[in-house]
Amino acid sequence: MLWGDKRYYNLNYFLRQKFGSKVFKISLDAGFSCPNRDGTISKGGCLFCSERGSGDFAGNRCFSIKEQFKDIKTMMNNKWREGKYIAYFQAYTNTYATVEVLRQKYEEAISEEGVVALAIATRPDCLSEEVLELLDEFNKKIYTWVELGLQTSNEITAKKINRGYSLDVFERAVNNLRKINIDVVAHVIFGLPGEAKEDMMNTVKYVSKIGVQGVKYHLLHLMENTPLVSLYNRGELKFLEQDEYIDIICSAISITPPDVVIHRLTGDAPRSLLIGPKWSLKKWEVLNSIDAKLKEKDIYQGIHYK
C-alpha cells in the first residue's frame, strides 16, 4: 500500500486529498499557560517540556495572532510559492483560558486569508463542557482537530514524567471530542525513561484501539532547562540510538490502523538547547532511513494491525 510515495498514511497526503493543494502549518503562541505549570496541578510541568511549552518553533507570544501569522506565512512563502494554511495553536495548553478569550484568539487566526483548518494542542483535562461547545462551534465553521498529549499508556511512566492525569481522563476527552465529530490526534513519545520497546508498542496498540484519527510519533529530546535533565544526570535516562529508533518507528507503523493519519515520525528541538540525542538533528537523514527500512522489510502501515 502506498499513500503518495510513502508506505504510511502521512499528513501531507491527507491534506492534499482533503484540500487539493499543499497546506502549511502556521504555529502560534497565544500566550496561554498550563495547569501543570501554574500550580493548579503542578509547578514543574511534564519533565520533557521546554520553557516555551513545546512551542519552540511557534510565533512570538509578544505579538498578536495576526502579526505572528503574517511573519510565519512570509517565511513559508519564501520556500513555497503557493499553498493553504492551518492555524496551529501549538505552545502550552490552548484551551486553558476563558471561552471569551479562546473564541477571540481562534477567530483571529481563522480569519486570515487562506486558512482552511484549525488545529489546537491541549491537555485532555482542559476540555470543560463550555470549551467543548466552543470547539463544536468552530468545527462547524472550519475543519478543526484537537491534539492531546498522551505520550505513554504506561501509568508508571506517566507519573515519572509528571504528566498529571490518568488514562481514564484521556479516554473521556477522546470520547467527548468524537461525540461532536472533532478529529483527535494523539501525541506519543518513544524513549521515555525506563520504557522498553514492549512498553512503546503497548502505547501504540492503546492508541490504535481508542478511536483517534491521527497520531504524532516523537523521539524524546533532552533539552536544557527542563526537569528531565536531573534524571539524565542521575543516569536514569538512556538515549535511543538512531537504528534503534528507526526499528521502533517501523514496528509502530506496522501496527497503526491504516485509516489513522500519521502526522509525524520524529520531532524537532532547537539545536542550541538540545543535549541529546544529537543524531536527531539530521532529520531528513532519519526520515529517509525510515522510508528505506520500510521498503527493505516490505512494511506498510497496518500490515500487522489486528
C-alpha positions as CSV (number, residue, x, y, z in Angstrom):
1,M,0.0,0.0,0.0
2,L,1.2,3.5,-0.8
3,W,-0.1,6.9,0.2
4,G,1.5,9.1,-2.4
5,D,5.2,7.9,-2.3
6,K,5.0,6.8,1.3
7,R,4.2,3.4,2.9
8,Y,2.2,5.2,5.6
9,Y,-0.8,7.5,5.7
10,N,1.2,10.7,6.0
11,L,-0.2,14.1,6.8
12,N,0.9,15.7,3.5
13,Y,-1.1,13.1,1.6
14,F,-4.1,13.5,3.8
15,L,-4.1,17.3,3.4
16,R,-3.6,17.2,-0.3
17,Q,-6.5,14.8,-0.7
18,K,-8.7,17.0,1.5
19,F,-7.8,20.4,0.3
20,G,-6.4,19.8,-3.2
21,S,-3.1,21.7,-2.6
22,K,-0.1,22.0,-0.4
23,V,-1.1,23.0,3.1
24,F,1.3,24.6,5.7
25,K,1.1,24.8,9.4
26,I,1.4,28.3,11.0
27,S,2.5,27.5,14.5
28,L,1.1,30.1,17.0
29,D,1.8,31.0,20.6
30,A,-1.4,32.5,22.0
31,G,0.1,33.4,25.4
32,F,-1.6,30.7,27.4
33,S,-0.1,28.8,30.4
34,C,-0.7,25.3,31.6
35,P,-2.3,23.8,34.8
36,N,0.7,21.6,35.1
37,R,2.9,24.7,35.4
38,D,0.9,27.3,37.3
39,G,0.3,25.2,40.4
40,T,-3.2,24.0,39.6
41,I,-1.8,20.5,39.1
42,S,1.9,21.0,39.5
43,K,4.5,23.7,39.1
44,G,7.1,21.5,37.4
45,G,5.3,20.7,34.2
46,C,5.9,17.5,32.2
47,L,9.6,16.6,32.7
48,F,10.4,16.8,29.0
49,C,8.6,20.1,28.2
50,S,10.6,23.1,27.2
51,E,10.4,26.5,28.7
52,R,8.3,27.5,25.7
53,G,5.7,24.8,26.4
54,S,6.7,22.6,23.4
55,G,6.3,25.6,21.1
56,D,9.9,26.3,20.4
57,F,9.2,26.9,16.7
58,A,5.9,28.8,17.2
59,G,5.5,32.5,16.9
60,N,6.5,35.1,19.4
61,R,3.8,35.5,22.1
62,C,4.7,39.1,22.5
63,F,3.0,39.7,19.1
64,S,-0.7,39.4,18.2
65,I,-2.0,36.3,16.4
66,K,-2.3,38.3,13.3
67,E,1.3,39.5,13.5
68,Q,2.6,36.0,14.2
69,F,0.6,34.6,11.3
70,K,1.9,37.2,8.9
71,D,5.6,36.7,9.9
72,I,5.5,32.9,9.6
73,K,3.4,33.0,6.4
74,T,6.1,35.2,4.8
75,M,8.8,32.8,5.8
76,M,6.8,29.8,4.4
77,N,6.2,31.6,1.1
78,N,9.9,32.1,0.7
79,K,10.1,28.3,0.3
80,W,6.8,27.5,-1.4
81,R,5.0,30.0,-3.6
82,E,1.5,28.6,-3.2
83,G,-0.5,26.8,-0.6
84,K,-3.2,27.0,2.1
85,Y,-2.7,27.2,5.8
86,I,-3.5,25.5,9.1
87,A,-3.8,27.9,12.1
88,Y,-2.0,25.7,14.7
89,F,-2.2,26.7,18.3
90,Q,0.9,24.8,19.5
91,A,2.6,26.3,22.6
92,Y,1.4,25.4,26.1
93,T,-2.3,24.4,26.7
94,N,-4.6,26.0,24.1
95,T,-7.9,25.5,25.8
96,Y,-6.7,26.9,29.2
97,A,-8.4,30.3,29.2
98,T,-12.0,31.7,29.4
99,V,-14.2,30.8,26.5
100,E,-14.3,34.5,25.5
101,V,-10.5,34.7,25.2
102,L,-10.4,31.4,23.3
103,R,-13.0,32.5,20.9
104,Q,-11.2,35.8,20.2
105,K,-7.9,34.0,19.6
106,Y,-9.3,31.3,17.4
107,E,-11.4,33.7,15.4
108,E,-8.4,36.0,14.8
109,A,-6.5,33.0,13.4
110,I,-9.1,31.5,11.1
111,S,-10.0,34.9,9.6
112,E,-6.6,35.1,8.0
113,E,-6.7,34.6,4.2
114,G,-6.0,31.1,3.0
115,V,-6.7,29.3,6.4
116,V,-8.5,26.0,5.8
117,A,-8.1,24.3,9.2
118,L,-7.7,25.0,12.9
119,A,-5.5,22.7,15.0
120,I,-5.5,23.0,18.8
121,A,-2.9,21.4,21.0
122,T,-4.1,20.9,24.6
123,R,-4.4,18.6,27.6
124,P,-7.2,16.1,28.0
125,D,-8.0,17.6,31.4
126,C,-8.7,21.0,30.0
127,L,-11.8,20.3,28.0
128,S,-14.7,21.5,30.0
129,E,-18.3,21.4,28.7
130,E,-18.1,25.1,27.8
131,V,-14.8,24.5,25.8
132,L,-16.3,21.5,24.0
133,E,-19.3,23.7,23.0
134,L,-16.8,26.3,21.6
135,L,-14.9,23.7,19.7
136,D,-18.1,22.3,18.2
137,E,-18.9,25.9,17.2
138,F,-15.6,26.3,15.3
139,N,-15.7,22.8,13.8
140,K,-19.0,23.9,12.1
141,K,-17.1,26.9,10.6
142,I,-13.9,25.2,9.6
143,Y,-12.2,21.8,9.8
144,T,-10.9,21.5,13.3
145,W,-8.8,18.9,15.0
146,V,-7.5,18.7,18.6
147,E,-4.1,17.3,19.7
148,L,-3.8,15.6,23.0
149,G,-0.5,14.7,24.7
150,L,-0.8,11.1,25.8
151,Q,2.9,10.3,25.5
152,T,2.5,6.8,27.0
153,S,-0.2,4.4,28.1
154,N,2.0,3.2,30.9
155,E,0.7,4.8,34.2
156,I,4.0,4.3,36.0
157,T,5.9,6.2,33.3
158,A,3.2,8.8,33.2
159,K,3.8,9.5,36.9
160,K,7.5,9.5,36.4
161,I,7.3,12.2,33.7
162,N,4.7,14.2,35.8
163,R,2.1,14.0,33.1
164,G,-0.6,15.0,35.7
165,Y,-3.6,12.9,34.6
166,S,-4.6,9.2,34.3
167,L,-5.7,7.2,31.3
168,D,-9.4,7.5,32.1
169,V,-9.1,11.3,31.7
170,F,-7.6,10.8,28.2
171,E,-10.2,8.3,27.2
172,R,-13.0,10.6,28.4
173,A,-11.6,13.5,26.4
174,V,-11.4,11.4,23.2
175,N,-14.9,10.2,23.6
176,N,-16.2,13.8,24.3
177,L,-14.5,15.2,21.2
178,R,-15.7,12.4,19.0
179,K,-19.3,12.9,20.1
180,I,-19.1,16.4,18.5
181,N,-17.3,15.0,15.4
182,I,-13.9,16.5,16.1
183,D,-10.8,14.6,14.9
184,V,-8.3,13.7,17.7
185,V,-4.5,13.5,17.2
186,A,-2.6,11.7,20.0
187,H,1.0,12.5,20.8
188,V,3.2,9.6,21.6
189,I,6.9,9.8,22.8
190,F,9.4,7.0,22.2
191,G,12.4,6.7,24.5
192,L,10.8,7.8,27.8
193,P,12.8,6.9,30.9
194,G,12.5,3.3,31.9
195,E,10.5,2.2,28.9
196,A,11.4,-0.8,26.7
197,K,10.2,-1.4,23.2
198,E,7.4,-3.5,24.5
199,D,6.1,-0.5,26.5
200,M,6.2,1.7,23.5
201,M,4.3,-0.8,21.3
202,N,1.7,-1.2,24.0
203,T,1.1,2.6,23.8
204,V,0.7,2.3,20.0
205,K,-1.8,-0.6,20.5
206,Y,-3.7,1.5,23.0
207,V,-3.9,4.5,20.7
208,S,-4.9,2.2,17.8
209,K,-8.0,0.9,19.7
210,I,-9.2,4.1,21.4
211,G,-10.5,5.7,18.2
212,V,-8.2,8.6,17.3
213,Q,-7.9,9.9,13.8
214,G,-4.3,10.9,13.9
215,V,-1.1,10.2,15.8
216,K,2.2,12.0,16.2
217,Y,5.2,9.8,17.0
218,H,8.0,11.7,18.7
219,L,11.6,10.9,19.7
220,L,12.3,12.0,23.3
221,H,14.6,15.0,23.2
222,L,16.5,16.1,26.2
223,M,16.7,19.9,26.2
224,E,18.5,22.3,28.5
225,N,16.5,23.8,31.4
226,T,13.9,21.0,31.5
227,P,13.3,18.9,34.7
228,L,14.3,15.8,32.7
229,V,18.0,16.9,32.9
230,S,18.1,15.9,36.6
231,L,17.1,12.3,35.6
232,Y,19.8,12.3,32.9
233,N,22.4,13.5,35.4
234,R,21.5,10.7,37.8
235,G,21.9,8.1,35.0
236,E,18.1,7.3,34.8
237,L,17.7,8.3,31.2
238,K,19.4,6.5,28.2
239,F,19.1,7.9,24.7
240,L,17.8,5.7,21.9
241,E,20.3,5.1,19.1
242,Q,19.3,6.0,15.6
243,D,19.0,2.4,14.4
244,E,17.0,1.5,17.5
245,Y,14.6,4.4,16.9
246,I,14.1,3.5,13.2
247,D,13.3,-0.1,14.2
248,I,10.7,1.2,16.8
249,I,9.1,3.5,14.3
250,C,8.8,0.8,11.6
251,S,7.2,-1.5,14.2
252,A,4.8,1.2,15.2
253,I,3.8,1.9,11.6
254,S,3.1,-1.8,11.1
255,I,0.5,-1.9,13.9
256,T,-1.1,1.5,13.3
257,P,-4.5,1.2,11.7
258,P,-4.3,2.1,8.0
259,D,-7.0,4.8,8.4
260,V,-5.1,6.8,11.1
261,V,-3.1,9.7,9.7
262,I,0.5,9.7,10.9
263,H,1.2,13.4,11.4
264,R,4.9,13.0,12.5
265,L,7.6,10.3,12.7
266,T,10.1,12.3,14.7
267,G,10.3,15.7,16.4
268,D,12.4,18.8,16.3
269,A,14.4,20.5,19.0
270,P,16.3,23.8,18.8
271,R,20.0,23.0,18.1
272,S,21.0,25.5,20.8
273,L,19.0,23.7,23.5
274,L,19.4,20.0,22.5
275,I,21.5,17.9,24.9
276,G,20.7,14.7,23.1
277,P,20.4,12.5,21.1
278,K,22.4,14.6,18.7
279,W,21.7,12.3,15.7
280,S,18.1,13.6,15.7
281,L,19.4,16.9,14.3
282,K,19.8,15.1,10.9
283,K,16.0,14.9,10.5
284,W,15.9,14.2,6.8
285,E,18.5,11.5,7.1
286,V,16.3,9.9,9.8
287,L,13.2,10.1,7.7
288,N,14.9,8.8,4.6
289,S,16.3,5.9,6.7
290,I,12.8,5.1,7.9
291,D,11.5,5.0,4.3
292,A,14.4,2.7,3.3
293,K,13.8,0.3,6.2
294,L,10.1,0.1,5.4
295,K,10.9,-0.8,1.8
296,E,13.6,-3.2,2.8
297,K,11.4,-5.1,5.2
298,D,8.2,-4.7,3.0
299,I,6.4,-3.0,5.8
300,Y,3.4,-0.7,5.3
301,Q,1.0,0.9,7.7
302,G,-1.3,-1.6,9.3
303,I,0.3,-4.7,7.9
304,H,0.3,-6.2,11.4
305,Y,-2.7,-4.4,12.8
306,K,-5.3,-6.6,14.4
